[in-house]
Amino acid sequence: IGEYKQVLSIDPRRAGIHYRMGRTFLAKSRSTGSNEDKQAASAEFEQELQLDPLNASSAYELGEMYRSAGDFANAQKYFELALKNYPDFEEAHLGIAAAFMTQGKNDLAQSHLKKAISLNPENEVSWYRLARVDRAMGDAADSQKDLAKFHQLHDGKSAAQIDAANPAAASADEVTKQTIDARSEEHTSE
């Protein structure tokens, strides 16, 4: 953090630094459970968007933070901003789909999940969420197909791949990966 602050003291409008600081605070909050670090991360992502309104990664991280906190209106706003600036942002499609699922907007969730799958058909989270949405929409046959694809991908992962998918292990240049969160996934309106 100190080195990032040093860069900002030289060039306060340098794009990307607040995002990196936000990712650092976010990783720290995940390992310590610190609400202060989470708030610092949010403030850094907001500052990045002030400097660079097209920074889809900062918008995505804010959307994910709001989604995790149960504030789906703000989550949707930031995921939409991320997708406006980067329409092929797979994780943002997954994030907004999860927010829509929780609100019972399954038709909207389904379109974002299908887009995420078109971008990366090997992401098990996409298939799991699509299975839940298809079931909620009354399409048991597609739900079973989606769930079979999820199991194929999930069961075929090695321990190294599972560790690599751990969001806490992500570097500051990546975004938080969507995961299957049993708590929030259970609240899909059916």
Salt bridges, closest charged atoms under 4 A:
ASP37 OD1 - LYS28 NZ 3.92
GLU44 OE1 - HIS18 ND1 2.49
GLU61 OE2 - ARG23 NH1 2.96
GLU64 OE2 - ARG67 NH2 2.81
ASP88 OD1 - LYS115 NZ 3.10
GLU124 OE2 - HIS154 ND1 3.02
GLU124 OE1 - LYS157 NZ 3.36
ASP142 OD1 - LYS145 NZ 3.98
ASP173 OD1 - ARG20 NE 3.41
ASP181 OD2 - ARG183 NH2 3.69
GLU185 OE2 - ARG129 NE 2.82
GLU190 OE2 - ARG135 NH2 2.69
